[in-house]
Amino acid sequence: MSAESPLIRRLRHHLLAHSRRRACLGLVLAGLMLCLPPAAVLALAAEPLFGWPGSPLRVLAGLLLMPALLLPPLALLLFDLLALLDHQRVRLLDLSPQDDLTRVLNRRHFFDRAEREVGLSLRHGTPLALLLVDIDRLAQINATHGPAAGDRVLQVVAEQCHRPLRQHDLCGRHGGEEFALMLPGTGRDGALTVAERLRRALPEQRIVLPDGAVVSARVSIGVAVLAPDCASLPQLLSRADEALHRAKREGRDRVACAAPRPS
Ligand SMILES: Nc1nc2c(ncn2[C@@H]2O[C@H](COP(=O)(O)OP(=O)(O)OP(=O)(O)O)[C@@H](O)[C@H]2O)c(=O)[nH]1
């Protein structure tokens, strides 16, 4: 899970989507809007309560002068700090092997390590399987319960993908709502067993969403295994992807295995 608070994340996204000048102008206006109600109350109460002379409007202008002077430099400072934070965050993400949201390997690190495993399996003549796990109808969950709900579902699916794996197996986030599992030393039958077990286990998990709703996730899985006609990572990925698309076409919530190509 990210250490950044949701408030800071939203502020960062919102501000950095604009130019520095526009973002700071927005911050200054927001600050003045926040100061306005207490300043207006003070201005109205100034004469009867404190005996301050002058019309309420003049007192109000006087009260707002200080924030109007202080807010622009503070807004610039906040914008620059958030921009710096964002820059450092991107650098750290680049170094980290993990996906920020789901804590499984990110795409780049998954591929680096998967390449190595494919090389080892080819050299030693051992089996190896690749599973592509794609969440069914995540767009619908996002649309109904919001993107934070989709994020929660992604986290639970990642946990479930990762949990049954052995020490040398790899689990990575392959795309938006897709995970890749690499199982060195596992052939077709073993891979299908792992895939079926995962597919069946997921709907039993109650996922409590940020809005309190409870849902469960279903997945479609494409499986490919190392074979003479499928002897590289790109080929494995392409075969597993074809199988995954077949599983989706045939109705989702199922496992499909790439068939060996006729030679
Ligand atoms: N909340 C959230 N949603 C994501 C993330 N990455 C991808 N998605 C969403 O995943 C959805 C993928 O949509 P589709 O490709 O139509 O797939 P689907 O709705 O899961 O439907 P099928 O795969 O066909 O079963 C889109 O709505 C993306 O916005 C993420 O990190 N967080």
The ligand as an SDF file (V2000), in Angstrom:
LIG
                    3D

 32 34  0  0  0  0  0  0  0  0999 V2000
   -9.4250    1.2750  -10.4660 N   0  0  0  0  0  0  0  0  0  0  0  0
   -8.5290    0.9210  -11.3980 C   0  0  0  0  0  0  0  0  0  0  0  0
   -8.9700    0.5270  -12.5980 N   0  0  0  0  0  0  0  0  0  0  0  0
   -8.0690    0.1700  -13.5250 C   0  0  0  0  0  0  0  0  0  0  0  0
   -6.6980    0.1850  -13.2700 C   0  0  0  0  0  0  0  0  0  0  0  0
   -6.0650   -0.2380  -14.3960 N   0  0  0  0  0  0  0  0  0  0  0  0
   -7.0220   -0.4960  -15.3170 C   0  0  0  0  0  0  0  0  0  0  0  0
   -8.2400   -0.2710  -14.7940 N   0  0  0  0  0  0  0  0  0  0  0  0
   -9.5510   -0.3620  -15.4160 C   0  0  0  0  0  0  0  0  0  0  0  0
   -9.7830   -1.6560  -15.9080 O   0  0  0  0  0  0  0  0  0  0  0  0
  -10.8240   -1.5270  -16.8830 C   0  0  0  0  0  0  0  0  0  0  0  0
  -10.5220   -2.4470  -18.0240 C   0  0  0  0  0  0  0  0  0  0  0  0
  -11.6130   -2.3620  -18.8560 O   0  0  0  0  0  0  0  0  0  0  0  0
  -11.8510   -3.4380  -19.9780 P   0  0  0  0  0  0  0  0  0  0  0  0
  -10.5800   -3.6370  -20.7640 O   0  0  0  0  0  0  0  0  0  0  0  0
  -13.0770   -3.0300  -20.7110 O   0  0  0  0  0  0  0  0  0  0  0  0
  -12.0540   -4.7760  -19.2000 O   0  0  0  0  0  0  0  0  0  0  0  0
  -13.1560   -5.2390  -18.1760 P   0  0  0  0  0  0  0  0  0  0  0  0
  -14.1500   -4.1910  -17.8280 O   0  0  0  0  0  0  0  0  0  0  0  0
  -12.4150   -5.8280  -17.0260 O   0  0  0  0  0  0  0  0  0  0  0  0
  -13.9200   -6.3320  -19.0040 O   0  0  0  0  0  0  0  0  0  0  0  0
  -13.3570   -7.7170  -19.5100 P   0  0  0  0  0  0  0  0  0  0  0  0
  -11.8590   -7.7480  -19.3140 O   0  0  0  0  0  0  0  0  0  0  0  0
  -13.7350   -7.7760  -20.9460 O   0  0  0  0  0  0  0  0  0  0  0  0
  -14.0300   -8.7600  -18.6710 O   0  0  0  0  0  0  0  0  0  0  0  0
  -10.8840   -0.0730  -17.2970 C   0  0  0  0  0  0  0  0  0  0  0  0
  -12.0470    0.4960  -16.7650 O   0  0  0  0  0  0  0  0  0  0  0  0
   -9.6640    0.5220  -16.6270 C   0  0  0  0  0  0  0  0  0  0  0  0
   -9.9040    1.8590  -16.2440 O   0  0  0  0  0  0  0  0  0  0  0  0
   -6.2470    0.6290  -11.9790 C   0  0  0  0  0  0  0  0  0  0  0  0
   -5.0640    0.6860  -11.6530 O   0  0  0  0  0  0  0  0  0  0  0  0
   -7.2110    0.9830  -11.0760 N   0  0  0  0  0  0  0  0  0  0  0  0
  1  2  1  0
  2  3  2  0
  2 32  1  0
  3  4  1  0
  4  5  2  0
  4  8  1  0
  5  6  1  0
  5 30  1  0
  6  7  2  0
  7  8  1  0
  8  9  1  0
  9 10  1  0
  9 28  1  0
 10 11  1  0
 11 12  1  0
 11 26  1  0
 12 13  1  0
 13 14  1  0
 14 15  2  0
 14 16  1  0
 14 17  1  0
 17 18  1  0
 18 19  2  0
 18 20  1  0
 18 21  1  0
 21 22  1  0
 22 23  2  0
 22 24  1  0
 22 25  1  0
 26 27  1  0
 26 28  1  0
 28 29  1  0
 30 31  2  0
 30 32  1  0
M  END
$$$$
